[in-house]
Amino acid sequence: MSLPAGPTDFPALQLLRWIRDPFGLLDECQARFGDAFTLRVPGPASPFVIVASPEAVKDVFALDGEVGHAGKANLVLKPLLGEHSIILLDGPEHGRQRRMMLPSFHGDRLAAYGRTMTELAHTAIDRLPVGDVFPIVRSMQAITLQVIVRTVFGLQAGRGFSELTDVLARAVDAAARPMLLLPFMQRDLGPLSPWGRFVRSGAKASEILRAEIRRGRAEGTAGRTDVLSMLLDARDDAGSAMSEDEIHDELVTLLVAGHETTATALAWALRWLWVDAPLVERLRAEIATAGGEPSAIAKLELLDRTVREALRLQPVVPLVGRVLQRNTAIGGIEIEAGKVVACAIYLVHRRPSLYPDPQRFLPDRFATFKPTSWEWLPFGGGLRRCIGAAFAMLEMKMVLAALLPRVSAKLAKARVEPVRRGITLTPAGGLPVVVTARRSREASERAA
């Protein structure tokens, strides 16, 4: 059976374009070939079929765990996340791990995390420079990393907290070079080589994480509400606990998937908010009605629409894929077993029939349009939808609700381009901004 048409450039050139300008490549391919096309890049995942129609995405998300293997589609991440990462597992192994992790992100648990997210956001806001150009992505990364260390690893402020955030930040930075996702770049040529820096930073981070796992096992988890304690207590259907290696790799996964991606999504939201003063004023007025209460902030309708629109307009990752285990019809196209089928999140989110005027940032579109899970898919979908989706949405709301009433800012550059940072697509230069005014927390609360 034949695959859909696609670019005929040399595979190495297609790979280079995919790394440097994935959105541009997707736009061009859709214009030339329609809602299904084939990319050919060097490596075991080639060729892979990209689909961009909601109907095809629905078919992909409806695949059961025996037919559509998402873990195999993500194998490029194995050196970064570890072989036990839930992102890399398929079949019964994935189901077991997912069931053990889900309680950590239950609604009751999330409610407890909201206040921590708010407090850490306010502390970071106090440190924002006023009048100078600086990359706001760094500030968002600082917040989301501290949220992970506090809510996932369970560390409170102090020496251990500072040491872990510093080590983890260096490890994530070392892994941020997109070329490190290519196997031939994963060679340790010493401490100054790109992969060598990642190996050494990752080893130090792993040492600390394993020490925390062992400490939790030795001291018990009574009274703790962090994700690590939940993973330590989790048992599968046979009554078995997760191994140290499994917990370690899931902590690394939560760090990468829950820190870098959320910080990037926040930066993109601010990119659009800080050029829309009327929208910011509406948000400030709505945020004031919540009285600083996290549970009330989580229910704010305009804030929710704003977060959803930010994730629509600039998805942090462009694709989500499956490796077919048998011949399957996707969007009316027969695709043979062994091929990768990837849903183009970016193209679905820019579809005019779903989102009129799709290039504009219009949160109010979600006041009347309630998209299905195959029409709005920043967290993937089906059996493999990100288990941390609600956590990420809550964190974005808490940070924006703390930031917008206290900070007035403008972009340092009118044009903002997406660039790769590891698996994410982040604003170029870290989104340089200038804070023009910063109010104290007390002043913003009095104004409310």
C-alpha positions in Angstrom: 0.0 0.0 0.0 1.3 3.5 -0.9 1.9 6.3 1.6 0.5 9.8 1.0 2.7 12.2 -1.0 5.3 14.3 0.6 8.5 16.3 0.1 11.1 14.6 -2.1 14.1 16.4 -0.6 16.9 14.3 0.7 16.0 12.8 4.1 18.9 14.7 5.8 17.5 18.0 4.4 14.0 17.2 5.6 15.4 16.4 9.1 17.3 19.7 9.1 14.2 21.6 8.2 12.2 19.7 10.8 14.7 20.7 13.5 15.1 24.4 12.4 11.5 25.3 11.3 8.9 22.6 12.0 6.0 25.0 11.8 7.1 26.3 8.4 7.6 22.8 7.1 4.2 21.7 8.3 2.5 24.8 6.7 4.3 24.2 3.4 3.5 20.5 3.3 -0.2 21.1 4.0 -0.4 23.7 1.3 1.2 21.3 -1.2 -0.2 17.9 -0.2 -3.3 18.5 1.9 -4.2 17.0 5.3 -2.1 13.9 5.0 1.5 13.8 3.9 4.7 11.8 4.4 8.0 13.0 5.8 11.2 11.0 5.3 14.0 11.6 7.7 17.1 9.5 8.7 16.4 7.0 11.4 14.1 4.1 12.4 10.9 6.3 12.5 11.1 7.1 8.8 9.0 7.5 6.9 6.2 8.8 9.0 2.7 10.0 8.0 1.4 13.3 9.3 -2.3 13.8 9.5 -4.0 17.2 10.1 -7.7 16.6 9.7 -9.8 16.3 12.9 -11.3 13.1 11.5 -7.9 11.5 11.1 -6.9 12.7 14.6 -10.0 11.1 16.0 -9.1 7.8 14.4 -5.6 8.0 15.9 -6.8 8.8 19.4 -9.4 5.9 19.1 -6.6 3.3 18.7 -6.3 0.9 21.6 -3.0 0.3 23.3 -2.4 -2.9 21.3 -2.7 -1.2 17.9 -1.2 2.3 18.4 2.1 2.3 20.3 3.0 5.8 21.5 6.1 4.6 23.4 7.7 3.4 20.2 7.0 6.7 18.6 8.9 8.5 21.4 12.0 6.3 21.5 14.2 9.3 20.5 13.6 10.5 24.1 14.9 7.4 25.8 18.5 8.7 26.5 16.9 11.8 28.1 14.0 10.2 30.1 15.1 6.6 30.8 13.7 3.3 29.7 11.0 3.2 32.4 9.4 6.6 31.5 5.7 6.3 31.0 6.2 8.2 27.7 8.2 5.3 26.4 6.1 2.4 27.6 3.4 0.5 25.6 0.8 -2.2 26.3 0.3 -3.7 29.8 3.5 -2.0 31.1 2.1 1.5 30.2 -1.3 0.6 31.7 0.3 -0.5 35.0 2.5 2.6 35.3 -0.3 5.0 34.3 -2.7 3.5 36.9 -0.1 3.9 39.6 0.7 7.5 38.7 -2.8 8.9 38.1 -3.8 9.3 41.8 -0.9 11.8 42.1 -2.8 14.1 39.7 -6.3 13.6 41.1 -8.4 16.7 41.7 -8.1 16.6 45.5 -4.3 16.6 45.1 -4.3 19.4 42.6 -6.2 21.6 45.0 -3.4 21.4 47.5 -0.8 22.3 44.9 -2.5 25.6 43.9 -1.4 27.6 46.9 2.2 26.4 46.5 2.1 27.5 42.8 0.8 30.9 43.8 3.4 31.5 46.6 6.3 30.5 44.4 5.0 32.7 41.6 4.9 35.8 43.9 8.4 35.1 45.2 9.7 35.0 41.6 7.8 38.2 40.7 9.5 40.0 43.5 12.8 39.3 41.7 11.9 40.6 38.3 14.1 43.5 37.2 12.3 46.8 36.3 13.4 48.8 33.3 15.9 46.3 31.9 15.6 44.0 29.0 15.6 40.3 30.1 14.3 37.0 28.9 11.0 36.2 30.6 11.3 32.5 29.8 14.1 32.2 32.4 11.7 33.6 35.1 9.0 31.2 34.0 11.5 28.3 34.1 12.5 29.3 37.7 8.9 29.2 38.8 7.9 25.9 37.2 11.1 24.2 38.3 10.5 25.2 41.9 6.9 24.1 41.6 8.2 20.7 40.5 10.7 20.4 43.3 8.1 21.4 45.9 5.1 19.5 44.7 6.7 16.5 43.0 9.9 15.9 45.0 8.5 17.3 48.3 11.4 19.5 49.2 10.8 22.6 51.2 12.9 25.8 51.0 16.4 25.3 52.3 19.8 23.9 51.2 18.5 20.7 49.7 15.9 22.6 47.7 18.4 25.1 46.3 20.9 22.4 45.5 18.3 20.3 43.6 16.9 23.2 41.6 20.4 24.3 40.6 21.4 20.8 39.5 18.2 20.1 37.7 18.3 23.5 35.9 21.8 22.7 34.6 20.8 19.2 33.5 17.7 20.5 31.6 19.8 23.3 30.0 22.5 20.7 29.0 19.8 18.6 27.3 18.2 21.6 25.5 20.2 21.4 22.3 17.9 19.9 19.7 20.8 18.1 17.9 21.3 16.0 21.0 18.1 14.1 20.1 20.1 12.6 17.2 21.9 9.3 18.1 25.1 10.3 16.3 25.4 13.4 18.6 25.1 11.3 21.8 28.8 10.8 22.2 30.6 11.7 25.4 33.8 13.5 24.2 34.6 14.9 27.6 33.1 17.4 30.0 33.1 20.3 27.5 31.3 18.4 24.7 27.5 18.9 24.5 26.6 15.3 25.3 29.4 15.1 27.9 27.8 18.1 29.8 24.4 16.4 29.7 25.8 13.1 31.0 27.6 14.7 33.9 24.7 17.1 34.8 22.3 14.2 34.5 24.4 12.0 36.7 24.5 14.5 39.4 20.7 15.1 39.2 20.1 11.3 39.3 22.3 10.9 42.4 20.1 13.5 44.2 16.8 12.0 43.0 17.8 8.5 44.0 18.9 9.8 47.4 15.4 11.3 47.9 13.7 8.1 46.8 15.8 6.1 49.3 15.2 8.7 52.0 11.4 8.5 51.4 11.5 4.7 51.6 13.6 4.7 54.8 11.6 7.5 56.7 8.1 6.7 55.4 5.6 9.0 53.7 3.2 9.8 56.6 2.0 13.4 56.4 3.5 14.0 52.9 1.4 15.2 50.0 4.0 15.3 47.2 4.0 13.2 44.1 7.1 11.3 45.1 5.4 10.1 48.3 2.4 8.9 46.2 4.7 7.0 43.9 6.5 5.4 46.8 3.1 4.2 48.2 1.6 3.1 44.9 0.9 -0.6 44.3 -0.1 -2.3 41.1 -2.9 -4.9 40.8 -0.5 -7.6 42.1 0.4 -5.5 45.2 3.9 -4.7 43.9 5.6 -1.3 44.4 7.4 0.6 41.7 11.2 0.0 41.6 13.7 2.7 42.3 14.6 2.8 38.6 10.9 3.2 37.6 10.3 6.0 40.1 13.5 7.7 39.1 12.6 7.7 35.4 9.1 8.9 36.2 10.5 11.8 38.2 12.8 12.8 35.3 9.8 12.6 33.0 7.7 14.8 35.2 10.6 17.2 35.4 11.0 17.5 31.6 7.3 17.3 30.7 6.1 19.4 33.6 8.8 22.0 33.9 10.1 23.0 30.5 6.8 22.7 28.6 4.8 24.7 31.1 7.4 27.5 31.3 7.4 27.7 27.5 3.6 27.8 27.4 3.5 30.6 29.9 6.0 32.6 27.9 3.9 32.2 24.8 0.8 33.4 26.7 2.7 36.5 27.9 3.9 37.1 24.3 0.3 37.7 23.3 -1.0 39.3 26.5 1.6 42.0 26.7 0.5 43.4 23.3 -3.2 43.4 24.2 -3.8 45.9 27.0 -7.6 45.7 26.9 -7.4 41.9 27.5 -5.0 42.3 30.3 -7.3 44.8 32.0 -10.3 42.4 31.6 -8.2 39.6 33.2 -7.1 41.8 36.0 -10.7 42.6 36.8 -11.7 39.0 36.7 -8.7 37.9 38.8 -9.6 40.5 41.5 -12.9 38.7 42.0 -11.1 35.6 43.2 -9.6 37.3 46.2 -6.3 35.4 45.8 -8.0 32.0 46.5 -6.5 29.3 44.3 -9.8 27.3 44.1 -11.6 30.4 42.9 -8.8 31.3 40.4 -9.0 27.9 38.9 -12.7 28.5 38.0 -12.2 31.9 36.3 -13.7 31.7 32.9 -11.7 34.3 30.9 -8.5 33.1 32.5 -9.3 29.6 31.4 -10.1 30.7 27.9 -6.8 32.6 27.8 -4.8 29.6 28.8 -6.6 27.4 26.2 -6.0 30.0 23.5 -2.3 30.2 24.3 -2.0 26.5 24.0 -3.9 26.5 20.8 -2.1 29.3 19.0 1.4 28.2 19.9 1.5 24.5 20.9 4.8 23.7 22.7 5.3 20.5 20.7 4.0 20.2 17.1 3.1 16.5 16.9 1.9 13.5 18.8 2.4 10.1 17.2 1.7 6.3 17.3 3.5 3.4 15.7 0.9 1.1 14.1 1.0 -2.6 15.1 -1.2 -3.7 12.2 -2.6 -2.3 9.0 -5.0 0.4 9.9 -7.3 3.0 8.2 -6.6 6.5 9.5 -8.7 9.3 8.0 -9.7 7.0 5.1 -6.1 6.1 4.3 -4.8 2.6 4.7 -1.4 2.6 6.4 0.6 -0.5 7.0 1.9 -1.9 10.2 5.2 -0.5 11.5 4.6 3.0 10.2 4.4 6.1 12.4 1.3 8.2 12.2 1.6 11.6 13.8 -1.2 14.1 14.5 -0.1 17.6 13.6 -1.3 19.6 16.7 -0.1 22.8 15.1 -2.1 22.4 11.9 -5.3 21.3 13.6 -5.1 24.3 15.9 -4.7 26.6 12.9 -7.6 25.2 10.9 -9.9 28.0 9.8 -13.0 25.8 9.8 -12.5 25.2 13.5 -10.8 28.5 14.5 -11.8 31.4 12.4 -9.0 33.9 12.0 -6.6 31.3 13.4 -3.5 33.5 13.5 -5.0 35.9 16.0 -5.0 35.5 19.8 -8.7 35.5 20.6 -9.5 33.8 23.9 -13.2 34.6 23.6 -13.5 32.1 20.8 -13.8 29.5 23.5 -16.8 31.2 25.1 -19.0 29.8 22.4 -16.9 27.0 20.8 -16.3 23.9 22.9 -13.8 21.8 20.9 -13.6 18.0 21.1 -10.5 16.2 22.2 -9.5 15.8 18.6 -9.9 19.5 17.8 -7.9 20.9 20.7 -5.1 18.6 21.6 -2.1 20.3 23.2 -1.8 17.4 25.6 -2.4 14.7 23.1 -5.4 12.4 23.4 -6.9 9.0 23.7 -5.3 6.5 26.1 -2.1 8.5 26.0 -3.4 11.9 26.9 -0.8 13.6 29.2 -1.6 12.7 32.8 -0.3 16.1 34.0 -2.6 18.1 31.8 -4.8 19.4 34.6 -1.6 20.1 36.7 -0.2 22.2 33.8 -3.4 24.1 33.2 -3.7 24.9 37.0 -0.1 26.1 37.1 -0.5 28.4 34.2 -3.6 29.9 35.8 -1.9 30.4 39.2 1.1 32.0 37.7 -0.8 34.4 35.4 -3.2 35.3 38.2 -0.2 36.3 40.4 1.7 38.0 37.6 -0.8 40.1 35.6 -2.2 42.2 38.5 1.4 43.0 39.7 3.4 43.5 36.5 3.1 45.8 33.5 5.5 44.9 30.7 6.2 45.3 27.0 8.0 43.2 24.4 11.5 44.3 23.6 11.1 43.1 20.0 8.0 43.3 17.9 8.6 40.1 16.0 8.8 36.9 18.0 9.9 33.6 16.2 9.7 30.1 17.6 13.0 28.2 18.0 13.8 24.7 19.2 14.9 24.1 22.8 15.1 20.3 23.1 11.6 18.9 22.4 9.9 22.3 22.8 9.4 25.3 20.6 10.1 28.4 22.6 10.2 32.1 21.8 13.5 33.2 20.3 15.9 34.8 22.8 13.7 33.6 25.7 11.2 36.4 24.8 13.0 39.6 25.7 10.7 41.9 27.7 10.9 45.1 29.7 9.0 45.4 33.0 7.7 48.9 33.1 6.1 48.7 36.5 6.0 46.1 39.3 3.5 46.5 42.2 3.9 44.8 45.6 1.7 41.9 46.4 0.0 44.0 49.1 -0.7 46.9 46.8 -2.2 44.7 44.1 -4.4 43.0 46.7 -5.6 46.3 48.1 -6.4 47.5 44.5 -8.5 44.3 44.1 
